[in-house]
């Protein structure tokens, strides 16, 4: 195997550490497995890089607040408060 140096965000490293602990496996193994899966997927779908770029651009717009989703009443917290909104409706037996 060859050693390389990779820079990750703090969030990425934290997530990797948690996953490695839960699976009782080294972080390096998780990285190798992830790279292997990515390479296989990229070979199967030549448009993967374009899809990936578009998805990342979309996520950045969501995180920056440039794009905000809302329901037909203009509420933006439906995914968080769905039970509350269901109970306010006509069918409170749900």
SVG drawing of the C-alpha trace seen along z (x, -y; Angstrom):
<svg xmlns="http://www.w3.org/2000/svg" viewBox="-61 -33 64 37">
<polyline fill="none" stroke="black" stroke-width="0.4" points="0.0,0.0 1.0,-3.6 0.7,-6.3 -0.9,-9.6 -2.0,-12.7 -5.6,-13.8 -7.2,-16.9 -10.7,-16.6 -13.1,-19.0 -13.5,-18.7 -17.0,-17.3 -15.8,-14.7 -13.1,-13.5 -15.6,-13.4 -18.0,-11.3 -15.3,-9.0 -14.1,-8.5 -17.6,-7.8 -18.2,-5.3 -14.8,-3.6 -15.6,-3.3 -19.1,-1.8 -17.7,0.7 -14.5,1.4 -12.4,0.7 -9.6,-1.7 -10.4,-5.0 -7.9,-4.1 -10.0,-1.0 -13.1,-3.1 -11.4,-5.5 -10.0,-2.7 -13.5,-1.2 -15.1,-4.5 -12.5,-5.2 -13.1,-1.7 -16.9,-2.2 -16.5,-5.7 -14.2,-4.4 -16.5,-1.5 -19.6,-3.8 -17.7,-6.3 -16.8,-3.7 -20.4,-2.5 -21.8,-6.0 -19.8,-8.4 -22.0,-11.3 -21.4,-10.7 -19.0,-13.6 -21.5,-16.0 -24.2,-14.7 -21.9,-15.0 -20.9,-18.6 -24.6,-19.5 -25.5,-17.9 -22.7,-19.7 -23.7,-23.0 -27.3,-22.4 -26.2,-21.6 -24.1,-24.8 -27.1,-26.8 -29.2,-25.2 -26.6,-25.8 -26.1,-29.4 -29.8,-30.1 -29.9,-31.0 -32.5,-28.3 -35.2,-27.6 -38.0,-25.1 -41.5,-25.7 -44.9,-24.0 -47.9,-25.5 -48.6,-27.6 -45.1,-29.0 -43.9,-27.0 -40.3,-26.0 -40.2,-23.7 -42.5,-21.0 -40.0,-18.2 -39.2,-19.1 -42.8,-19.9 -44.8,-17.5 -46.6,-15.9 -47.7,-19.3 -49.1,-20.3 -50.9,-17.0 -52.6,-17.4 -53.7,-20.9 -55.6,-19.6 -59.0,-18.1 -57.9,-14.6 -56.5,-14.7 -56.8,-10.9 -53.6,-10.4"/>
</svg>
